[in-house]
Amino acid sequence: MVKMRIHNMMFYGFHGVYEYEREQGQKFYIDAELCFDGGKAMETDDAADDIEAATIYSMIKDVVENKRFHLLEALAANLGDRILEAYPRVEEVTLRVRKPSVPISGPLEYVEIEVTRKQK
């Protein structure tokens, strides 16, 4: 079993419950953790047999920057489902989405949602 982790990807997106959040946008920070059988790639040492981190990054970037969600949970679930659909070898994917600018009156660094999706 291989675990691939991509940490602290930063994208500018337009997600939130309030209309001004979806109009003005803000930065979102995302971690992705993929669990898969890397047997063939480990034996062949061939990138064609592996799951490319750059491709995962591009998939996440496309969704975060070009779609709009009210809830971070929906954003994370959509990302997980897309990765699982594109890569049937991925058995499980966990996404952590951090939103630093939230409409909460009080000091905090960010709100984070974690969603895990598994192959059916």
N, C-alpha and C positions, 0 to 999 in steps of 0.2 A: 504494500500500500504506500502510495506517495501522497504527501500533503504539500500543495503549492500554496504559498501565501503571498499576496500582493498587498502591501500596507500603505495606508495614508495617501491614496490617490486623491487628487483634488480636482474638482470640476465645478463649473458655474452652472447652476440649474435654477429652475423656476417651480419649486415645489413648496406646498404649504396649504394650510386650511384657509388662510385669509387671502383675498384677492390680491392685495398689495404684495404678498410674498410671491405669488405666481406672476406678477407683472414686473416687479423690480429684480427679483432673483437674488441669489447669494451663493457663497461657496459651500460645497458639500464635500466631506471627506469620507472615503470609502475604503474598507478592507475587504478582501475576498480570500476565502480559504476553500480550496478544492481538494477533495479526496478521490483518488483514482488508482487503478492498477497501472503502474508504470513499467510493468515487466518487460514488454517488448522494447521500449525505448532504453531501458537500463541495459538490455542485452546488446542491442544494435548500436547504441550511441549515435542514433540518427534522429535529427530534429523532426523529420517527417513522421516519426512514430510517437512523438511527444505532443503534449498540449502546450501551445505557445502562450507565454504570459502576455506578450504584446497583443495577441488576438483577443484575449480575455479583457485586457485593458481597453481596447478599441470598442468591444461590445458594450462594456459598462459606460464608457464615455458617450457613445451614441445615445443610449437610453437616458442617462442623466441630463445631457445637454439638449436633447431634442423632444423629450416627452415631458408631460406635467402630471404630477400626482399630488393629491391632497395630503396623503399620509406617507410617512417614511416607511411604514410597514409594507404598503403597497409597492413602493419603489423597490425596496429590497426583495420582495417576493417576485416581482417581475424580472429583476436582474437574475435571481436564482433560477427561475423557470427557463429563461432564455439560454443560460449557460448549460443547463441540463439537456435542453432540447438540441442544442448545437453539438454537445459532446456526450453521447450515450455512455461513454466509458467513465464519466464522472459519476461517482456513486452518491456523493453528498457535496453540497456547497453551502457555505455560511457567509453571509454578507453582513457587515457592520456599517451602518450609515450614520455619520455624525453631522449634526446641524448646529453650528455655533451661534447663529443669530435667531433666537427663538423669542416669541412674544410672552416672556415670563419676566415679571418685574422683580428682579433680584439678581445678585451676582452668580454667574455660573459660566463654566467653560464651554459646554455644549450638551445637547441631548443626543443620546445614541440609541439606535434600534438595532437589534441583532435578529436575523431570520435565518433559519436553516431549512433547506429543501433537499429532498432525497428523490432518487429515481423511483419510479413506480414499478 
